[in-house]
Amino acid sequence: MSTSYVTIEHDGPVALVRFDRKKNLNAFDGQLILELTDVARSFHDDLETRAVVLTGSKEYFSAGADLEDLASRNDPTLSDLERRQIFYRGVRLCEAWETMPQITIAAMERLAVGAGVALPLACDWRVMGEGAYLYVPEAKIGLNLQWGALPRLINLVGPARAKRICLLCERMHAKTALDWGLIEEIAADGEAVEVAMKLARAAAEIPPVAASMIKEAVNATTTALNRTASYADADQSQLSAATADARAASDRFNKK
């Protein structure tokens, strides 16, 4: 598999997937989304790998969606079907990571914003550097939280806290994220991958059939209604982004 932004390192039954665009605070563009989707799907039939750690660059996890890439979705030469296909790339990305048979662990440093929060929510466990923060600013620019992330968030923190995270758009630091059940471990800054790899090696020691069956059973139970709740979230974002309020809010946000 040829990728420009994503690398895979194998350490016995554990794989480390790192994505690094080397610009724009490691924001997601279309190419990165497609590469990470292909990488996730490559593990679905991998019988050797037992656990996968996902991380961004050594400096940042991700600043979310690349604003330049978002602007390209307004290309007038795109058909409505092509535009919808692009909007749903993030949904397919998160589904590919969520349904991997391996135990998946996201390791986050410095910042995880918007889409950079949505993808880790599709993983089984999450680790943050102690100085890192999570930030979901979508509502500030008139968008809902998409990529299927909202029901995953509700499953972890409950409805009231999910509303606070999405509506008040507060930066959440590692201690609060741990207290609220969004992450499993806090690591010293710069050591999130090391802590995540330790968890991954422990998970890799579990007999693989039992580990896969437990993961599938837990996911089936907790995500039974997720698709019903979020099947149209990308369509909703496309619609809400076109409103005058959203355009004005986006302009104000981008000027900060």
C-alpha positions in Angstrom: 0.0 0.0 0.0 1.4 3.4 -1.1 0.7 6.3 1.2 2.0 9.9 1.4 0.9 10.8 4.9 0.6 7.5 6.8 3.2 5.1 8.0 2.8 1.7 9.6 5.4 0.2 12.0 5.0 -3.4 13.2 6.3 -4.6 16.6 5.3 -8.3 16.7 1.5 -8.4 17.1 1.2 -4.6 17.6 1.1 -2.0 14.9 1.7 1.7 15.2 -0.1 3.8 12.6 1.2 7.4 12.4 -0.3 10.2 10.2 1.7 13.3 9.5 1.0 15.9 6.9 3.9 18.1 8.1 1.7 21.2 7.7 -1.5 22.9 8.9 -1.2 21.4 12.4 -1.8 17.9 10.9 -5.3 18.8 9.7 -7.4 16.3 7.8 -7.7 16.8 4.0 -9.3 14.4 1.6 -6.2 12.5 0.8 -5.4 11.9 4.5 -8.9 10.7 5.1 -8.7 8.2 2.2 -5.3 6.9 3.2 -6.3 6.3 6.8 -9.5 4.6 5.6 -7.5 2.2 3.4 -5.0 1.5 6.2 -7.9 0.6 8.6 -9.5 -1.7 6.0 -6.1 -3.4 5.5 -6.2 -4.6 9.1 -9.7 -6.2 8.7 -8.3 -9.4 7.2 -4.9 -9.2 9.1 -4.7 -12.3 11.3 -1.3 -11.5 12.7 -1.9 -8.0 14.3 -3.7 -8.0 17.6 -3.7 -4.3 18.5 -3.2 -1.0 16.6 -2.1 2.3 18.0 -3.1 5.4 16.0 -1.2 8.7 16.5 -0.6 11.9 14.7 2.7 13.8 14.3 5.0 14.0 17.3 4.0 17.7 17.8 0.2 17.5 17.3 -2.5 14.9 16.9 -4.7 17.0 14.6 -6.3 20.4 14.3 -9.4 18.9 12.7 -10.6 19.4 9.1 -8.4 21.4 6.8 -10.2 24.6 6.0 -8.7 24.8 2.5 -10.0 21.3 1.8 -13.4 22.2 3.2 -13.6 25.2 0.8 -12.9 22.9 -2.2 -16.2 21.1 -1.5 -18.0 24.2 -2.9 -16.4 23.6 -6.3 -19.2 24.4 -8.8 -18.0 21.6 -11.2 -18.9 18.9 -8.6 -22.2 17.2 -9.0 -24.5 16.8 -6.0 -23.6 13.1 -5.8 -19.9 13.8 -5.9 -20.2 16.4 -3.2 -22.2 14.0 -1.0 -19.6 11.3 -1.5 -16.9 13.7 -0.3 -18.9 14.7 2.8 -19.3 11.1 3.8 -15.6 10.2 3.6 -15.1 10.9 7.3 -18.1 8.7 8.2 -16.5 5.8 6.3 -13.1 6.5 7.9 -14.5 6.2 11.4 -16.6 3.1 10.6 -13.5 1.4 9.2 -11.6 2.1 12.4 -14.5 1.2 14.7 -15.1 -2.2 13.1 -11.5 -3.3 13.0 -11.1 -6.7 14.8 -8.0 -5.5 16.6 -8.0 -3.4 19.8 -7.4 0.2 18.7 -5.8 2.9 20.8 -5.5 6.6 19.9 -2.5 8.4 21.3 -2.9 12.2 21.3 -0.4 15.0 21.9 -0.9 18.8 22.2 -4.3 19.1 20.5 -7.1 17.1 19.1 -9.8 19.3 17.4 -13.1 18.6 15.6 -12.4 15.7 13.3 -9.3 15.0 15.5 -11.7 14.2 18.3 -14.2 12.3 16.1 -11.6 9.7 14.9 -10.3 8.8 18.3 -13.9 8.3 19.5 -14.1 5.4 17.0 -11.2 3.7 18.7 -11.5 1.4 21.7 -9.3 3.4 24.0 -7.6 6.8 24.1 -4.5 8.2 25.7 -3.7 11.9 26.0 -0.5 13.8 26.9 -1.0 15.7 30.2 -0.7 19.1 28.4 -3.0 18.2 25.5 -6.6 19.3 25.0 -9.7 18.2 23.1 -11.8 20.9 21.4 -15.1 20.4 19.4 -15.8 23.8 17.8 -18.3 22.7 15.1 -21.3 24.5 16.7 -19.4 27.8 16.6 -19.4 27.6 12.8 -23.0 26.4 12.5 -22.2 22.7 12.1 -23.2 19.6 13.9 -20.6 17.0 15.1 -20.5 14.5 12.3 -18.5 11.5 11.2 -20.9 9.4 13.4 -19.1 11.0 16.4 -22.1 12.3 18.4 -23.6 9.0 19.4 -20.2 7.7 20.3 -19.6 10.7 22.5 -23.0 10.2 24.2 -22.1 6.6 24.9 -18.9 7.6 26.7 -20.0 10.7 28.7 -23.8 10.8 28.7 -26.3 13.3 27.1 -25.7 16.3 29.4 -21.9 16.3 29.1 -22.2 15.6 25.3 -24.3 18.7 25.0 -21.9 20.8 27.0 -18.9 19.6 24.9 -20.7 20.3 21.6 -22.6 23.4 22.4 -20.3 25.4 24.7 -17.2 24.4 22.7 -14.9 24.5 25.7 -11.3 23.2 25.5 -11.1 20.0 27.6 -7.8 19.2 29.2 -6.6 15.7 29.9 -7.7 15.5 33.6 -11.3 16.4 32.7 -11.3 14.0 29.8 -10.2 11.3 32.1 -12.7 12.2 34.8 -15.5 12.2 32.2 -14.5 8.9 30.7 -13.4 10.1 27.4 -9.9 8.7 27.8 -8.3 5.8 29.6 -4.8 7.1 30.4 -2.9 10.4 30.8 0.7 10.3 29.8 3.6 12.7 30.3 3.9 15.0 27.4 5.6 13.3 24.5 4.9 9.9 25.9 1.4 9.2 24.8 2.5 6.7 22.1 4.7 4.9 24.7 1.7 4.5 27.1 -0.6 3.5 24.3 1.9 0.9 23.1 2.1 -0.6 26.6 -1.7 -0.9 26.6 -1.6 -2.4 23.1 1.0 -5.0 24.1 -1.2 -6.0 27.1 -4.2 -6.3 24.8 -2.2 -8.4 22.3 -1.5 -11.0 25.0 -5.2 -11.9 25.2 -6.3 -14.9 23.1 -7.3 -13.3 19.8 -10.7 -15.0 19.3 -11.8 -14.1 22.8 -10.6 -10.5 22.4 -12.4 -10.1 19.1 -15.6 -11.6 20.4 -15.6 -9.3 23.5 -14.9 -6.2 21.4 -17.7 -7.1 18.9 -20.2 -7.9 21.7 -19.5 -4.6 23.5 -19.7 -2.6 20.3 -22.9 -4.4 19.2 -24.5 -3.5 22.6 -23.3 0.1 22.9 -23.6 1.1 19.2 -26.9 -0.6 18.4 -28.7 2.7 17.8 -25.7 4.7 16.6 -26.4 4.4 12.9 -30.0 5.3 13.4 -29.0 8.5 15.2 -26.3 9.6 12.8 -26.9 8.1 9.4 -27.6 11.5 7.9 -25.1 13.6 9.9 -23.0 14.5 6.9 -26.1 15.6 5.0 -27.1 17.7 7.9 -23.7 19.4 7.9 -23.9 20.1 4.2 -27.4 21.7 4.8 -26.5 23.7 7.9 -23.2 24.9 6.4 -25.2 26.6 3.6 -27.3 28.7 6.0 -26.6 32.5 6.4 -25.9 32.1 10.1 -23.4 29.3 9.5 -21.5 31.3 6.9 -21.3 34.3 9.1 -20.2 32.3 12.1 -17.6 30.5 10.0 -16.2 33.9 8.8 -15.9 35.1 12.4 -14.3 31.9 13.5 -11.7 31.9 10.7 -10.7 35.5 11.3 -9.7 34.8 14.9 
